[in-house]
Amino acid sequence: MNIYEEDILDHYENPSNYGTLENPDISYEEDNPLCGDQIRMDLQVEDGVITDLRFCGHGCTISQAAASMLTEEIKGKRLDEVKQLSKDDILDMLGIPLGPVRLKCGLLALKVLKAGAYGLKGWPGEEDEETE
């Protein structure tokens, strides 16, 4: 097992920031109907900075580990910085190649984050990914 796979497994078994916030400023939940993965993210925001956050849900190792990694990455960052995160940032965090089906699993947390924070209903370019 390579170091990236070990890190993914560790985040799945011991997720960072797992749970819910009692009174979040932002809360959004979505699932991936193709595989049943589900993620909810709660954010506490003060002066445009994410001061606290939690995620919860269920699903495959990739979706849950990506959510855990993403929460570590964005805690303490400004919302305008978070807005700049991309598919490539998530893939870099995971460190392993993902096929088209697993890509949706890996990107679910980012989709939830952006949809909650910015009201997006779909992932920009998502329709292009399905044809790759």
PyMOL commands that set and color helices and strands:
alter all, ss='L'
color gray80, all
select helices_A, chain A and resi 3-13+61-74+79-82+87-94+100-118+126-129
alter helices_A, ss='H'
color red, helices_A
select strands_A, chain A and resi 26-31+38-46+49-58
alter strands_A, ss='S'
color yellow, strands_A
deselect
rebuild
show_as cartoon
